């Protein structure tokens, strides 16, 4: 895999997992999208900055509002997929900590499944620079519902491989907001999300995890086999909770 000093080394696992990412990763529930549309005031004529846009899982859902999206994504393979999926969206090769945008040039910002990867203090400093005064920011994560026994078993397969890879679950990302005078403390609103999927797509979803994607082929196949054994049926519902954290530039 090519190196990129701009990102955490584990992020580079996504470069080899784009197909699995597209196949296996869920979107986001309608209620969460409606909430984002409202809280970010998405509409034609407004400019939305999306950080760590990936292949466009959230981008395509927010684009329906008519907002102009500037999708920032540092990984070439992800950018290629995003441009293929959404050819009308502006895609920028950059990281949250160093944005090639003018001061006060965007009306709102969002990051899905991404903010825990950033150097939070540097990212917030850049967001404070490029956002309009009082502009909102949303951080979004789909969280596995581990009250479901087989989903809890999936986590038990995955976590031994994590190492020092950042996790949104640690809530360490919130420290950047605690240290920032530029943003108010984020508040969370959660939405249940029952994602209809298949055993094969769940295997792809697990193989798309950054630190699983970097494993040797033989070890990845062992993980895939374990996931196939755990998932109870060929077609099923994967239970998530979608957390939407809202903050605002002061």
N, C-alpha and C positions, 0 to 999 in steps of 0.2 A: 504494500500500500504506500502511496506517496505520503510524505510528511507535510504538515502545515502547522507552523509555529503559532498561528493565530488561535488554534482551538485545542482543547484537551485531547490527549492522544486517543482516548477511547472513542471520541466522536468519529474518528476516521473509520471505525467499523461500519458506519452507515454507508460508506462508499461502496462496500462490497455487498450491501444488503438492500439495495434500492428495490429490486423486484419483490423481495419478501416484504419489505416495508409497504409497498403499494398494495400487495395482495392481502396482507394480514392485519395491518393497522386499522382500527376503527376510525370513523369520522367523529362527529359530535352531535349530541341530541338537539332536536329542533328547539326545545325550550331554552337551551344554553345559547343557541345562535340568536334567537329573538332577544334574549337578555343582552347579548353583546351588541346587537344592532341598536338597542335602546341606550345602553350605558355609554357606548362610544359614539352615539349620534351619527351612525353610518348612513350616508345618503349621497346622491350625485353632487359633485362639486366639492366634496371633502376629500382629504388625503389621509390615508391610513398606512402607517408603517408596520409591517409584519416582520418580526425578528425570528431567525431560525425557521424559515417557512417550509423547509423540507421539500417534499414532493407536492405540496399544496393541499393537504388533507383539510385544513381549516380555510385556506385561501379561497377555494372554490365555493364554500358555503357563505362566506362573507361577501364575495363578489356579487352575489345576487342583489345586494342592496344598492348597487350602482356606485359605490364609493370607489375612488381611485386608489389602488393598492400598490405600494412599493414593497416588494417581497425581497428581503435580505436573506441570503443563504450562502455560506462559505464553501460548501462542498460541490465540486463540479458535477458529479453524477446526480446529486439531488437537484441542482439547478437545471440540468438537462431534462429531467423528468418533469419538473415544474413548468418549464417553458413548453414542453410537449403537451402537458395537460391543460395549460392555461396560456395560450399564445398571446393573449391580449394584456396580460399582466406584466408590469415592469419588474424584471428580476435583476438584482444587484449582487455582485460578488463582494461581500463585505462581512464584517462581524459586528456584533452589538457594541463592542468597545471602541470601534473606529468607523464611524458612519460617514460616507461621502455625501452628506446632505448639508444644506445651508441652515443657519440658525432660524428657529421658528418656522420651519418649512412644512411641518406636518401637524395635523389636527388631532390625531390619536395614535396610539400604538398598541400592539398585541403581540404576545408570544405564546405559542401552544407547545407543550411538551419540551420546553427549551430553556427557560430562564435559569434553571439550576446548573446549566452548562456554562453560564457566563461568569466572568469576573463581575460580580454584582455592582460593586461600587463604581467601577469604570463604565459599565453599561448605563447605570443611572445618570452618571455625569453627562454622557453623550445624549441620553434621552432628554435630560433637562435642557441641553443646548438646542436640539432640533425640534422639540415640541413647542407649540404655542402655550402661552400662560394659561394655567388652569386646565390644560388638556388631560384627558383620561388615558390610563394605561390598563390593559387587562392581561393577566397571566392565567393560562388555562392548562389544566392537566386532567386526563382520564386516569382514574385510580382504580385498580382491580378491587373488586368486592370480595375480600378474603373471608367473609362470613360463609361463603359457599365452599364446602369442603374441597372439591376438586380444584378450585381456583387457588385455594391456600396451598394445595400440593404443588401446583405449578410454581408458586413463589419459592417453595422449598427446593425445587430443582434449580431455579434461576439464581438465587442469591449467593450460593457458594462461589460463583464465578465473578461476583461484582468487584472485589478488591477495593481500590480507592476511587472507583468511578462515582461521580456525583449523583445524588438522588434527590428528587423533589420531596420525598417522604421525610427526609431529615429536617426539613424546614430551615436548613442553614442559609438558604437563599434569602430569607427574611432579614438577616443581619444587615444587608446592604440598605434596606429601607430604614432600619433602626438608626443607621449612621448617617442618613441623608437628610439634609434640610430642604431638599428640592421636591420631595414627594411626601404625601401623607401616608400613614400606615395602611397597607392594603387590607381590605375586608373581603371575606369569602362568602360566596353563595354557591350551594351545591345542588346538582340535579342528578336524579337516578338515570341510568342509561343502560338499557337492555339491548345489546348489539347482537343481531342475528348473524350467525357465522357457521363455519364448518370445522371439522377436525383438521383438515388440511390447512385452512387459513389460520387456525390457532398455532399450528406448527410454524407457519411462516411468520406469524406475529412474534413468537419467541425467538426465532432465528434472526429477526430484524433488530433485536436488542443489541446495542453497540458492542458490549463486551462479550456477547455470545458470537456475534459475527466475526470477531477477531480470532476465535479459537481455530485450532487445526481442524481440517475436514473430518477426521475420524472422531474427534471429540464433539464437534457440532452434530454429527450423526447420532452419537450417544444421547445428546440432549433431545434431538428430534424424536428418537425412539421412546424416551421417557415420557415426552409430551403426548405421543400417540397413545401410550398405555393409560395415561391419566384422564384424557378427555373422554367422557362417558359415551358419547354417541357421535354419529357422522354429522348430523345437523343439530344445532343447539343454540342457546342464547348465552352470551358471555355478559355477566353482570359487572358494570362499572359504576363509579360515581364520578361525575364531571364537576371538578372544582373550578370556579371562576373567581379569581382574586382581582379586585378593582382598586386602583390607586389613582392619584391625580397629581399633576405638577402643581406646586404651590405658587 
